[in-house]
Amino acid sequence: MIRFSGVHKWFRKLHVLNDVNLHVHQGEVVVVCGPSGSGKSTLIRTINQLEPIDRGSLIVDGMDLSDRKTDINKLRAEIGFVFQQFNLYPHLSVLKNITLAPIKVRNIPKKEAEETATSLLERVGLVEKRDAYPAQLSGGQQQRVAIARSLAMKPKIMLFDEPTSALDPEMIGEVLQVMQDLAKTGMTMVVVTHEMGFASEVAHRIAFIDNGIILEEAKPADFFKNPQHERAQQFLKQVLSPMH
Amino acid sequence: MDFDFSVIGRNIVYFMIGQYPHGHLGGIALTLYLAIVSCVLSFIGGLILGLLSVSPFRIVRYVTVVVINAIRGIPLLMVIFWMYFLLPALVGGPMPEAQTVIAALTIFTSAYMAEIVRAGIEGIEKGQTEAAISTGLRPWQAMFYIVLPQGLRNMVPSFVNQFVSLIKDTSLAFIVGVSELTHVATQINNRTMVYPTEIFFFIAIVYFVICYAFTSLSRWLEKRLTWSHR
């Protein structure tokens, strides 16, 4: 579904992605973790070309991202992206936030789009907020609306870029719950997160990245019990018991 | 010193509409006409120039920025003169002075409006565009449905500033003989000779009232455009 082969990316002189090779299969949930500045956000943002890659090849849903002829807008419609800062449209109601893309991109009739949006809001437990504006919602509610907005396009892949990092602790659970439910439906997901509880319960695979290099790729059980790389051991120590 | 404001009353119709209906429309009516038409046209012009100045194509961006900076570097009076002499030559025939002034005010104000539009667009978080294109919207759709509606609301106070300037700048039309309020005032002054203080005090008040009314209107508009309770 997603295949990185020898992908490099630079921000000026900074080598943010260094020979990344990663294969995400259909229906798989892959968690990407690593210290801040390690390149994990950049990695996930290359998948829908919010960041273009400089070298190597990246094939997503059969489309080659390094090929100029690829219609990137078409590909993006098939990939949901959930941001750390939610990025809901503040001037539109919750319902319009969700229906805009289906109506404008997929040409779905307004009524049908609204029905789909309402059922998605039911799924994330926010149907009573359909006419509210983003500023009237809590962070956790905003992020759940953002997930619903992505799902409204019926994507084949869902990408999550630190979806709970901007949330107050008591709201993290509700967002992770929605993501876990989504994983159960067989959605292909790539998740950048520090939530190791989520990673161990939901992920099929964990990729540990540092300085733009994927140092370790393992099943959650192996990764947590027996991290191979020294940097991964350090990282786990810090995220699992931050006080020491 | 004694002031005699009866000179205003005696000439009030001339202040309001100039020689109309026996000649061209003039006075306050013409001032409002110049202001409103230039205001609408320069809003459109500013929007177009502003959008071009954030175009994804470097050449378009570059040319637009050069044009904007060139206009902003010229005194308005110069633009009015240019249009006055240049436009009739371009269209190959006589042209009403009022229209050459509208053209000058529009070109001049558009350049300033373009900078407001550009700043307004760039002031919207990048995440908004990213969220929009991530759902498959094309970049121009992200601009028109997401960025511009939010940006325009933030631009309103700057627009108002610019339009208040524009209203006052219509007085420069006097230099090419367009009989707007200031021109009419000088005519009455030349005729009556002894009331300059009263006459120019009166038109100062008129300009103030027009600008104040416009500012109040836009305050009201700004409140109506609020979409969220922060």
Interface residues (C-beta under 8 A of the other chain):
Chain A: N48 L50 N73 K74 R76 A77 E78 I79 G80 F81 F83 Q85 N87 L88 Y89 P90 H91 L100 A101 K104 V105 R106 Y133 P134 A135 Q136 A146 R149 S150 A152 M153
Chain B: E125 G127 Q128 E130 A131 A132 I133 S134 T135 G136 L137 R138 Q141 Y145 I146 P149 Q150 R153 W227 S228 H229 R230
